[in-house]
Amino acid sequence: MHPDRVGLPAAPYATNGLPLPWETPPPVQADEVPAWVRSMLDAAPPEVCDDVIRQATELLLASDPGIDITTVLRAALG
Protein backbone atom coordinates (compact mmCIF):
# COMPACT_ATOMS: atom_id res chain seq x y z
CA MET A 1 0.00 0.00 0.00
CA HIS A 2 1.12 3.57 -0.62
CA PRO A 3 0.14 5.50 2.54
CA ASP A 4 0.53 8.88 0.87
CA ARG A 5 -2.05 7.87 -1.75
CA VAL A 6 -4.71 6.88 0.77
CA GLY A 7 -4.04 9.53 3.40
CA LEU A 8 -2.54 7.32 6.10
CA PRO A 9 0.72 7.91 7.89
CA ALA A 10 3.34 5.35 6.93
CA ALA A 11 3.26 2.38 9.32
CA PRO A 12 3.13 -1.42 9.01
CA TYR A 13 -0.52 -1.71 10.08
CA ALA A 14 -1.22 -5.20 8.76
CA THR A 15 2.29 -6.58 9.30
CA ASN A 16 2.44 -5.61 12.97
CA GLY A 17 -1.27 -5.87 13.67
CA LEU A 18 -1.47 -2.14 14.43
CA PRO A 19 -4.89 -0.50 14.58
CA LEU A 20 -5.64 2.01 11.87
CA PRO A 21 -5.30 5.57 13.22
CA TRP A 22 -9.06 5.98 13.72
CA GLU A 23 -9.37 2.60 15.48
CA THR A 24 -7.27 3.59 18.48
CA PRO A 25 -9.30 2.72 21.58
CA PRO A 26 -10.79 5.65 23.47
CA PRO A 27 -9.00 6.81 26.61
CA VAL A 28 -10.18 5.85 30.06
CA GLN A 29 -9.81 9.35 31.52
CA ALA A 30 -12.43 11.92 30.50
CA ASP A 31 -9.85 14.73 30.37
CA GLU A 32 -8.07 12.86 27.56
CA VAL A 33 -11.21 12.58 25.42
CA PRO A 34 -10.97 15.98 23.65
CA ALA A 35 -7.46 15.25 22.32
CA TRP A 36 -8.53 11.72 21.34
CA VAL A 37 -11.61 13.03 19.50
CA ARG A 38 -9.51 15.54 17.59
CA SER A 39 -6.90 12.99 16.52
CA MET A 40 -9.52 10.37 15.60
CA LEU A 41 -11.61 12.77 13.51
CA ASP A 42 -8.50 14.08 11.78
CA ALA A 43 -7.62 10.52 10.74
CA ALA A 44 -11.03 8.90 10.28
CA PRO A 45 -12.83 8.46 6.99
CA PRO A 46 -16.23 10.21 6.98
CA GLU A 47 -18.21 7.02 7.46
CA VAL A 48 -16.76 6.39 10.95
CA CYS A 49 -16.89 9.94 12.34
CA ASP A 50 -20.34 9.39 13.88
CA ASP A 51 -18.99 6.39 15.77
CA VAL A 52 -16.05 8.41 17.13
CA ILE A 53 -18.42 11.12 18.38
CA ARG A 54 -20.74 8.49 19.89
CA GLN A 55 -17.85 6.87 21.78
CA ALA A 56 -16.66 10.26 23.05
CA THR A 57 -20.17 11.18 24.17
CA GLU A 58 -20.58 7.90 26.08
CA LEU A 59 -17.22 8.32 27.80
CA LEU A 60 -17.86 11.91 28.80
CA LEU A 61 -21.37 11.21 30.09
CA ALA A 62 -20.12 8.21 32.08
CA SER A 63 -17.56 10.40 33.82
CA ASP A 64 -19.93 13.35 34.37
CA PRO A 65 -23.64 12.95 33.56
CA GLY A 66 -24.14 16.73 33.71
CA ILE A 67 -21.37 17.60 31.26
CA ASP A 68 -22.17 19.79 28.26
CA ILE A 69 -21.08 17.49 25.43
CA THR A 70 -21.42 20.18 22.78
CA THR A 71 -19.03 22.50 24.63
CA VAL A 72 -16.43 19.77 25.07
CA LEU A 73 -16.63 18.68 21.43
CA ARG A 74 -16.45 22.28 20.20
CA ALA A 75 -13.33 22.83 22.30
CA ALA A 76 -11.80 19.62 20.95
CA LEU A 77 -12.51 20.57 17.35
CA GLY A 78 -11.93 24.31 17.61
N, C-alpha and C positions, 0 to 999 in steps of 0.2 A: 504494500500500500504506500502511497505517496501522501504523507500527512499534510503537506502544504496544499495539496489539491482538494482535500476534503475538510480543511479547516481544523485539524487536530494538531496538538503539539506532538513532536516526534517522541515516540516511546514504544517499547515492545509490548503493546497491550495483550495481544493473543499469546505471544511467546512466554511472557512471564505471568500470565493470568491477571494482569492489572485491570482494574475497572476503568471504563471510559471516563473521561473527566466529569461528565454529568451524572455518573453512577456512584460517585463517592458518597458513602453513607452520611446521613446528617449528624451533626454534633450532638453530644449529650447535654451540653450546657447551653442554656437559652441565650446567653450573651455572645455566643459564637455563631448563632443562627444568621444574623445579618451578613456577615462576611461569607458564610457558606452559601447563602441565597445568591449573593452577587456573583460569586465564582461559578456556581452551577448554572445560573441563567446566562452568563457570558459564554459558557461552553456548550450548553444544551441546544439541540435542534428544537425548532418551534413545537413539535408535537409532544415534547416531554416537559415543557415549561409549566403547564398546569399542575403536573405531578410534583414538581419542585416546590411550587407555591403551596400546594396542599400539605406537603410534608412539613414545611416551615410553619404553616399555620397551626398544625397539630402540635408540634413541639412547643411553640410559643404559648399556646393556650394551656398545655399541660403544665407548664412552669408557672403561668400566671393567668388564671381564667379571666381576669379583668383587663388584660393587656389590649391596647389598641393596635390590632394587627396592621391596619392600613398605615399608621404612623411608622411602625417598625419597618415595614416593607418599603415605604417611601424613602426612609433614611438609608436603607440598604442599597437601594437602586439609584439614589440621588447623586 
